[in-house]
Amino acid sequence: AVVDMVYAQAWEAKEKGEPVGWSSSKFPMELAETFDLRVVYPENQAAAIAAKKGGQRLCEHAEGLGYDNDICGYERISLAYADGADSDEKPMPQPDFMLCCNNICNTMTVWYQNIARMHDIPLVMIDVPFNNTVETTQEQVDYMKAQFWDAISQLEEISGKKFDQEKFDQACANANRSAKGWLKVCSYLQYKPSPMAGFDMFNHMADIVTARCKPETGIAFEELAKELEQQVKDGTSTWSYDENYRIMFEGIPCWPVLRTLFEPLKARGMNTVAVVYGPAFGFVYNNMDEMARAYCKAPNSVCLETGVKWREDLCRENQVDGILVHYNRSCKPWSGYMPEMERRWRKNLGIPVVSFDGDQADPRNFSEEQYRTRVDGLFEIMEEERLRKEAAKDGAN
């Protein structure tokens, strides 16, 4: 309902002749919210189009424009839609300005530049330096804050309004409430059994992506957390199958084949109780310095050590038995360091890790047969490990 509200408000603004923006999912939306600008999200749209089986059609449209099929599937869908390709799956207004933040990946920069050129519209850019160290330096923070103020100047021109500190503070308060509520929801996956099927998290993610600064989002997550708290007390769950094993799903889901991903896990009683993709949207801060640091902490903008620690902590807290890794053809930065991550997980966590090839948006890059074989393999290894531990325990007794 919150996502529908965001899109309805954007269409209403477009009909009134007010400017509507397209934004990357981890752009500091507090800035645009201060000016009451209506914004929609190409990544959210692309995921929805892909989930409703329209991804391949739009990817092929972009390839017809000359874009290589090896680039991000979200980008190809977005470029096709910006070019005027029809999509009844998730229509949204064409943009009057672009908001880009490359804390996700540098692909975003070129993607948004291309659309800005297509439509001859302004591009507001926030450049986030890659964190080569665990800590974010003050120099990086100062660099980003300077860009925040430059973006504010651009947004004043786009909106025709002056910056209002009180409205900015309220936007930040709303965003923090949403983030805290979302992180609380995510935290309930640590309970055993989990009160939630891990794949449910993917459904709720649209709210934190598209509506972080809306008061309705924080309220919705707080209500969901209350429901999960009650389910923990009652011993009930939206995962209505045996929870034989608890796994981490590493990476972005293959939206075109969500049911295909879920069915083998359900059949084996393997609940996804750890997903780094979800909590990554929980930006919590108290001031603009902390806000800059928070937006530096995206999965693809942190060093290997930080990325490994995030996932290992999540696996330990959520009592994970194994890890299923999606090598996502659309997301080279995310998938590129997975072999080293896998090596560290096996060594540090002592649990099995299995991978499969796929794509977040283009179904041509996914093999159901390979996926099922890999899930079966992970299940068998976890079974063997459980039997080994039980035998060792009996021997000790």
C-alpha positions as CSV (number, residue, x, y, z in Angstrom):
1,A,0.0,0.0,0.0
2,V,2.9,2.4,0.8
3,V,4.5,1.7,-2.6
4,D,1.2,2.2,-4.4
5,M,0.9,5.6,-2.6
6,V,4.3,6.7,-3.8
7,Y,3.5,5.8,-7.4
8,A,0.0,7.4,-7.3
9,Q,1.5,10.6,-5.9
10,A,4.0,10.6,-8.8
11,W,1.3,10.2,-11.4
12,E,-0.8,12.9,-9.8
13,A,2.2,15.3,-9.8
14,K,2.9,14.5,-13.4
15,E,-0.7,15.3,-14.4
16,K,-0.4,18.6,-12.6
17,G,2.8,19.5,-14.5
18,E,5.0,19.2,-11.4
19,P,8.5,17.7,-11.8
20,V,8.9,13.9,-11.2
21,G,12.2,12.3,-10.5
22,W,13.8,8.9,-11.0
23,S,16.1,7.9,-8.2
24,S,18.7,5.2,-7.5
25,S,17.6,3.2,-4.4
26,K,20.3,4.4,-2.1
27,F,20.3,8.1,-3.0
28,P,19.8,10.2,0.1
29,M,16.1,10.7,-0.4
30,E,15.9,13.0,2.6
31,L,17.2,15.8,0.3
32,A,14.4,15.5,-2.3
33,E,11.7,14.9,0.4
34,T,12.6,18.3,1.9
35,F,11.3,19.9,-1.3
36,D,8.1,17.8,-1.6
37,L,9.4,16.4,-4.8
38,R,7.7,13.2,-6.1
39,V,10.2,10.4,-6.9
40,V,10.0,6.9,-8.3
41,Y,12.6,4.2,-8.4
42,P,13.8,2.4,-11.6
43,E,15.3,-0.5,-9.6
44,N,12.0,-1.1,-7.9
45,Q,10.2,-0.9,-11.3
46,A,12.7,-3.2,-13.0
47,A,12.4,-5.8,-10.2
48,A,8.6,-5.6,-10.5
49,I,8.6,-5.9,-14.3
50,A,11.0,-8.9,-14.1
51,A,8.8,-10.6,-11.4
52,K,5.8,-10.2,-13.7
53,K,7.7,-11.8,-16.6
54,G,8.3,-8.6,-18.6
55,G,12.0,-8.4,-18.0
56,Q,13.2,-10.3,-21.1
57,R,11.0,-8.2,-23.4
58,L,12.5,-4.9,-22.2
59,C,16.0,-6.3,-22.0
60,E,15.7,-7.2,-25.7
61,H,14.4,-3.8,-26.5
62,A,17.5,-2.2,-24.9
63,E,19.7,-4.6,-26.8
64,G,18.0,-3.4,-30.0
65,L,19.1,0.1,-29.1
66,G,22.7,-1.1,-29.0
67,Y,23.1,-1.9,-25.3
68,D,25.1,-5.1,-24.7
69,N,23.2,-8.0,-23.0
70,D,26.1,-8.3,-20.6
71,I,25.2,-5.1,-18.7
72,C,22.9,-5.0,-15.7
73,G,19.3,-6.3,-16.4
74,Y,17.8,-3.5,-14.3
75,E,19.6,-1.0,-16.4
76,R,18.5,-2.5,-19.7
77,I,14.9,-2.6,-18.5
78,S,15.1,1.0,-17.4
79,L,16.8,2.2,-20.6
80,A,14.1,0.5,-22.6
81,Y,11.3,2.1,-20.5
82,A,12.9,5.5,-20.8
83,D,13.0,5.0,-24.6
84,G,9.3,4.5,-24.6
85,A,9.0,0.7,-24.5
86,D,5.5,-0.3,-23.2
87,S,5.3,-2.0,-19.8
88,D,1.9,-2.7,-18.3
89,E,3.7,-4.6,-15.5
90,K,4.8,-1.5,-13.6
91,P,4.1,1.8,-15.3
92,M,5.6,5.0,-13.9
93,P,5.9,8.6,-15.1
94,Q,8.8,9.5,-17.3
95,P,11.4,11.6,-15.5
96,D,11.9,15.4,-15.3
97,F,15.1,15.0,-13.3
98,M,17.4,12.1,-12.2
99,L,18.8,11.4,-8.7
100,C,21.9,9.2,-8.8
101,C,24.1,7.8,-6.0
102,N,26.9,5.4,-7.0
103,N,27.2,3.7,-3.6
104,I,25.5,0.8,-5.3
105,C,27.8,0.6,-8.2
106,N,29.4,2.8,-10.9
107,T,27.0,1.3,-13.5
108,M,24.4,3.6,-11.9
109,T,26.4,6.6,-13.0
110,V,26.4,5.8,-16.7
111,W,22.9,4.4,-16.6
112,Y,21.5,7.6,-15.2
113,Q,23.7,9.8,-17.4
114,N,22.2,8.0,-20.4
115,I,18.6,8.6,-19.4
116,A,19.4,12.2,-18.5
117,R,20.7,12.7,-22.0
118,M,17.7,10.8,-23.6
119,H,15.3,13.2,-22.0
120,D,17.6,16.3,-21.8
121,I,16.9,16.7,-18.0
122,P,19.1,17.5,-15.0
123,L,21.1,14.9,-13.2
124,V,21.8,15.3,-9.5
125,M,24.8,13.1,-8.7
126,I,26.2,12.0,-5.3
127,D,29.6,10.3,-5.7
128,V,30.4,8.0,-2.8
129,P,34.1,6.9,-2.7
130,F,34.8,3.2,-2.3
131,N,35.7,2.4,1.3
132,N,39.2,0.8,1.1
133,T,39.3,0.7,4.9
134,V,36.9,-0.4,7.5
135,E,36.4,3.1,8.8
136,T,35.0,6.0,6.7
137,T,37.4,8.9,6.9
138,Q,36.4,12.4,7.8
139,E,37.7,13.5,4.3
140,Q,35.2,11.2,2.7
141,V,32.4,12.6,4.9
142,D,33.4,16.2,4.1
143,Y,33.5,15.4,0.4
144,M,30.0,13.9,0.6
145,K,28.5,16.7,2.7
146,A,29.7,19.2,0.1
147,Q,27.9,17.2,-2.5
148,F,24.7,17.2,-0.3
149,W,24.7,21.0,-0.3
150,D,25.4,21.1,-4.0
151,A,22.4,18.7,-4.6
152,I,20.3,21.0,-2.4
153,S,21.1,23.9,-4.6
154,Q,20.1,21.9,-7.7
155,L,16.9,20.7,-6.0
156,E,16.0,24.3,-5.1
157,E,16.2,25.1,-8.8
158,I,14.2,22.0,-9.9
159,S,11.5,22.5,-7.3
160,G,11.3,26.3,-7.2
161,K,11.5,26.2,-3.4
162,K,14.1,27.2,-0.9
163,F,15.7,24.8,1.5
164,D,13.8,24.4,4.8
165,Q,15.9,23.1,7.7
166,E,12.8,22.1,9.6
167,K,11.4,20.0,6.8
168,F,14.8,18.4,6.2
169,D,15.0,17.4,9.9
170,Q,11.5,15.9,9.7
171,A,12.5,14.0,6.5
172,C,15.5,12.6,8.4
173,A,13.4,11.7,11.4
174,N,10.9,9.8,9.2
175,A,13.8,8.0,7.4
176,N,15.4,7.0,10.7
177,R,12.1,5.7,12.0
178,S,11.6,3.7,8.9
179,A,15.2,2.3,9.0
180,K,14.9,1.4,12.7
181,G,11.5,-0.3,12.1
182,W,12.9,-2.2,9.1
183,L,16.0,-3.4,11.0
184,K,13.8,-4.6,13.9
185,V,11.7,-6.6,11.4
186,C,14.8,-8.1,9.9
187,S,16.1,-9.0,13.4
188,Y,13.2,-11.4,14.0
189,L,14.8,-13.9,11.6
190,Q,17.2,-14.8,14.4
191,Y,14.5,-16.6,16.3
192,K,14.4,-20.4,16.0
193,P,12.1,-21.3,14.5
194,S,11.8,-18.1,12.6
195,P,8.4,-16.3,12.8
196,M,8.8,-15.3,9.1
197,A,9.7,-17.0,5.9
198,G,12.9,-15.3,4.7
199,F,11.4,-14.8,1.2
200,D,8.8,-12.6,2.8
201,M,11.5,-10.0,3.4
202,F,12.0,-9.6,-0.3
203,N,8.3,-8.6,-0.6
204,H,8.6,-6.0,2.2
205,M,11.8,-4.5,0.8
206,A,9.8,-2.4,-1.7
207,D,8.6,-0.1,1.1
208,I,12.1,0.7,2.5
209,V,13.4,1.3,-1.1
210,T,10.7,3.6,-2.3
211,A,9.3,5.3,0.8
212,R,12.0,5.6,3.5
213,C,11.1,9.2,4.2
214,K,7.3,8.7,4.4
215,P,5.8,8.5,8.0
216,E,3.5,5.6,6.8
217,T,6.6,3.4,6.2
218,G,7.9,3.6,9.8
219,I,4.4,2.9,11.1
220,A,4.0,-0.1,8.8
221,F,7.2,-1.7,9.9
222,E,6.5,-1.1,13.6
223,E,3.1,-2.9,13.1
224,L,4.8,-5.7,11.3
225,A,7.4,-6.0,14.1
226,K,4.5,-6.3,16.6
227,E,3.0,-9.1,14.5
228,L,6.3,-10.9,14.4
229,E,6.8,-10.5,18.2
230,Q,3.4,-12.1,18.8
231,Q,4.2,-14.9,16.4
232,V,7.4,-15.6,18.4
233,K,5.3,-15.8,21.6
234,D,2.7,-18.0,19.9
235,G,5.3,-20.2,18.2
236,T,3.7,-19.5,14.8
237,S,5.3,-18.4,11.5
238,T,4.6,-17.4,7.9
239,W,7.0,-20.3,7.1
240,S,4.4,-23.1,7.3
241,Y,6.8,-26.0,6.6
242,D,9.4,-27.9,8.6
243,E,12.4,-25.7,9.4
244,N,15.0,-28.5,8.9
245,Y,17.7,-26.1,8.1
246,R,18.3,-22.4,8.2
247,I,20.3,-20.8,5.3
248,M,21.7,-17.5,4.2
249,F,20.7,-16.4,0.7
250,E,23.6,-14.3,-0.6
251,G,22.8,-11.7,-3.3
252,I,19.8,-10.2,-5.0
253,P,16.9,-12.7,-5.8
254,C,16.2,-13.8,-9.4
255,W,12.9,-11.9,-9.6
256,P,11.6,-13.6,-12.8
257,V,11.8,-17.0,-11.1
258,L,11.0,-16.4,-7.4
259,R,8.7,-19.4,-7.2
260,T,11.3,-21.6,-8.8
261,L,13.8,-20.4,-6.2
262,F,11.4,-21.0,-3.4
263,E,10.0,-24.4,-4.2
264,P,13.1,-26.6,-3.8
265,L,13.8,-24.8,-0.5
266,K,10.3,-25.4,0.7
267,A,10.5,-29.1,-0.3
268,R,13.7,-29.6,1.7
269,G,12.6,-27.5,4.7
270,M,15.3,-24.9,4.1
271,N,14.2,-21.5,5.4
272,T,16.1,-18.4,4.3
273,V,16.8,-16.6,7.6
274,A,19.7,-14.4,6.6
275,V,19.8,-11.9,3.7
276,V,22.4,-9.1,3.7
277,Y,20.4,-7.4,0.9
278,G,17.6,-6.5,3.3
279,P,19.3,-4.8,6.3
280,A,21.6,-2.9,3.9
281,F,18.7,-0.4,3.5
282,G,18.7,0.4,7.3
283,F,20.4,3.8,7.3
284,V,20.4,5.1,10.9
285,Y,22.1,8.4,11.9
286,N,21.8,11.5,14.2
287,N,23.3,14.3,12.1
288,M,24.6,15.1,8.6
289,D,28.1,13.7,9.3
290,E,26.6,10.4,10.4
291,M,24.2,10.5,7.5
292,A,27.1,10.7,5.1
293,R,28.8,7.7,6.8
294,A,25.5,5.8,6.7
295,Y,25.2,6.2,2.9
296,C,28.8,5.0,2.5
297,K,27.7,1.6,4.0
298,A,26.2,-0.2,1.0
299,P,27.2,-3.8,0.1
300,N,29.2,-2.8,-3.0
301,S,30.9,0.3,-1.5
302,V,32.6,-1.3,1.5
303,C,35.9,-3.2,1.7
304,L,36.1,-7.0,1.7
305,E,36.7,-7.2,5.4
306,T,33.6,-5.2,6.2
307,G,31.5,-7.2,3.8
308,V,32.7,-10.5,5.2
309,K,32.1,-9.4,8.8
310,W,28.5,-8.2,8.0
311,R,27.6,-11.6,6.6
312,E,29.4,-13.7,9.2
313,D,27.8,-11.8,12.1
314,L,24.4,-12.3,10.4
315,C,25.1,-16.1,10.0
316,R,26.1,-16.4,13.7
317,E,23.2,-14.3,15.0
318,N,20.6,-16.1,12.9
319,Q,22.0,-19.6,13.5
320,V,22.6,-20.5,9.9
321,D,23.5,-24.0,8.8
322,G,24.6,-23.2,5.2
323,I,24.9,-20.5,2.6
324,L,23.4,-20.4,-0.9
325,V,25.2,-17.9,-3.2
326,H,23.7,-16.3,-6.2
327,Y,26.3,-15.4,-8.8
328,N,24.3,-12.6,-10.4
329,R,25.3,-11.9,-14.0
330,S,23.7,-8.4,-13.7
331,C,25.7,-7.4,-10.7
332,K,29.4,-7.8,-11.4
333,P,30.6,-5.8,-8.3
334,W,28.5,-8.0,-5.9
335,S,29.4,-11.3,-7.5
336,G,33.1,-10.4,-8.3
337,Y,34.4,-10.9,-4.8
338,M,32.2,-13.9,-3.9
339,P,34.9,-16.6,-4.4
340,E,37.0,-15.0,-1.7
341,M,34.0,-14.5,0.5
342,E,33.1,-18.2,0.1
343,R,36.6,-19.2,1.1
344,R,36.4,-17.1,4.3
345,W,33.0,-18.4,5.2
346,R,34.0,-22.0,4.9
347,K,37.1,-21.3,7.0
348,N,35.6,-19.0,9.6
349,L,32.1,-20.4,10.0
350,G,32.7,-24.0,9.2
351,I,29.4,-24.4,7.2
352,P,28.8,-25.5,3.7
353,V,28.6,-22.9,0.9
354,V,27.0,-23.7,-2.5
355,S,26.5,-21.3,-5.5
356,F,24.4,-21.1,-8.6
357,D,24.4,-18.8,-11.7
358,G,21.5,-16.5,-12.3
359,D,20.3,-12.9,-13.0
360,Q,18.2,-10.5,-11.0
361,A,16.1,-9.5,-14.1
362,D,16.9,-11.5,-17.3
363,P,15.5,-15.0,-17.2
364,R,17.8,-16.1,-20.0
365,N,20.7,-16.3,-17.5
366,F,19.1,-18.8,-15.1
367,S,19.0,-22.6,-15.3
368,E,16.4,-24.3,-13.2
369,E,18.2,-27.6,-13.5
370,Q,21.5,-26.2,-12.2
371,Y,19.7,-24.4,-9.4
372,R,17.8,-27.5,-8.2
373,T,21.0,-29.6,-8.3
374,R,22.9,-27.0,-6.2
375,V,20.1,-26.8,-3.6
376,D,20.0,-30.6,-3.4
377,G,23.8,-30.5,-3.0
378,L,23.6,-28.0,-0.2
379,F,20.9,-30.0,1.6
380,E,22.9,-33.2,1.3
381,I,26.1,-31.6,2.7
382,M,24.1,-30.1,5.6
383,E,22.5,-33.6,6.3
384,E,26.0,-35.2,6.4
385,E,27.3,-32.5,8.7
386,R,24.3,-33.0,11.1
387,L,24.8,-36.8,11.2
388,R,28.6,-36.3,11.8
389,K,27.9,-33.9,14.7
390,E,25.3,-36.3,16.2
391,A,27.7,-39.2,15.9
392,A,30.4,-37.2,17.6
393,K,28.0,-36.2,20.4
394,D,26.9,-39.8,21.0
395,G,30.6,-40.9,21.0
396,A,31.4,-38.3,23.6
397,N,28.6,-39.6,25.8
